[in-house]
Amino acid sequence: MKHYRGIRKKLTAYIDQFLATGDSVENIRDIWYKFKGEIEYLKNMPDDKWDIYVNRLIGEYLYELFLDGDVTIYSRLNVITKGLSNDTHTYNTPIVLFSEKPTRSTDMLSEALLCGIYSSTGQIPSFESVNIAQYLNRTAKHNRAYLIAITDFDPAGESIFGSLAQKVENDLKLINPDIEFTSIPILFGSGYEDIVSHYPTYTLSGNKRNKLNQAWIDKGQTLGVELNVVENKAELLEAAILKSVAPEVAEELSRHRWKQQKEEEMLASDKRYTQLHEQLKQRIADIREEVESMETVFDAKWSTPIDVDGVKDMTKEK
């Protein structure tokens, strides 16, 4: 664990005090609010910078505790992720689809596959990667889990997904080292020439101060492709899933969808089911009508206000 000094050391002491209470929160900022008034004397910068500083420190410190072996810290705190959706226990497929930019394609596939989806338009907080790792650990079948990405084909897209994939892999090893984790970046899977021949491109900046861009240019890759111009994103994702996911997992997904579809088809065409369903609706209507027709003897109308003090006197022990 890092050794904090000065203001940072004092702030982490307050975080430790809060963690010792065992209380839960919904987000990192809630932790700050627990002791915000008590740390005003430490503030040595404008309010907006102080806000960013404190919350970033809390995030870093929690992740340090996690990496130091407290792997249940986020679940105990009950921190809610904004990025990861379809993460409830009913979604039990060991796949998280990552999209650098919001797209309906990943939403639709997420629903069809009953898997998680993570969307991000910028830097990814540490606790988000932990939430993804916890989801994969909870849903992993045959000890296999997958993070499948659709991103811009450019240095930033590669870097964002590479960073997330590495974090998730490291976090998953701490939570459950037995799980075999696979990360799959879709737009990087077919090769540079194939990608730029299919989609509209743009020229990368040759600014040498931009290390990510320069590294690509040095490898001879001078063009980029924005995810926004890829029309059939769902087809890309689906093809990657079928090619990359373990056969036994893909078979299980296919069987699940087939059974669900077959059940719906059989119910829709089953006369007995339709008859029983209509009888049930009619029975509910009959019961409701019978109840409505019953005479009642209690009319809850008060002619005068309730004597609160008198009621208290009546209920005192003798």
Salt bridges, closest charged atoms under 4 A:
GLU40 OE1 - LYS43 NZ 3.34
ASP47 OD1 - LYS43 NZ 2.57
ASP51 OD2 - ARG29 NH1 2.90
GLU60 OE1 - ARG8 NH2 3.26
ASP70 OD1 - ARG76 NH1 2.79
ASP152 OD2 - LYS101 NZ 3.09
GLU180 OE1 - ARG144 NE 3.88
ASP194 OD1 - HIS198 ND1 3.44
GLU226 OE1 - LYS101 NZ 2.50
GLU248 OE2 - ARG144 NE 3.84
GLU251 OE2 - ARG255 NH2 2.88
GLU252 OE2 - LYS141 NZ 3.91
GLU252 OE1 - HIS142 NE2 3.70
GLU265 OE1 - LYS262 NZ 3.54
GLU278 OE2 - LYS281 NZ 3.35
ASP313 OD1 - LYS316 NZ 3.59
